Amino acid sequence: MKKGNDRRIGAQGRFLRGTLLLLFALGVAAGPAAQDGTDDRYAERSALTEELLGDAGEESLFLRNALLTVRRHEYIEPDLAPLAYGDLALPLADGSLLPSPGTIVRAILAARPAFGEKVLIAGRGTGYAAALLERLGVYLFQADPGVPERNDPKTRARSDLFLEEWYADAPFDLVWLHASRSEVPASILALVRDGGSLVVSLRGSGSFQTLVIMRRSGDQWNVVSLGEGEFSRWEGGS
């Protein structure tokens, strides 16, 4: 009897998750809300989306909608607003760096965060990437001194950057560290679940950095380069 009940509960859980995913997908498929005349930069976001995703298949549907919806110009200084929808990294007032949209898209496509997964994004200048991730249906945990505190069913945000404070919420399916590191300490690796991923930029000489995704399999890590450039000016994360 107990085994039969377990099967029914399991089936109900899968049905509920599938229903939620379907509802979320229907909302995404409908696309961004009709323009109300106040959003005069939608055409620029549309052009950027096509540049970054082109004829990518259905697996990019959620990301495409996120790029069309999130207003990148709201995450930068007003005097840089004309550059918001170029594929450019832009400096922020606190000295940090907002990565280029192409960098963020490459990382998302490589990490493939799934609906309902737990994602921790930490660092400085995380706002735009966090907003895109939220629209992918993940459970988002954000650590950034530049964001307001939030504690709701889908998003927790705190202004501290002491990653040990997040151990109670670990492990995460994806840890996205907006930081430039010469190496990644074990304290950060411990936040990633077995089978999960870590995105971080590894520092070379000068401002040279390599963005990588590190995939965990037990105690082993498979490291794949996602490109070179300057992705972050924060060296924190203990």
Order of alpha helices (4+ residues) and beta strands (2+ residues): alpha-alpha-alpha-beta-beta-alpha-beta-alpha-beta-beta-beta-beta-alpha-beta-beta-beta
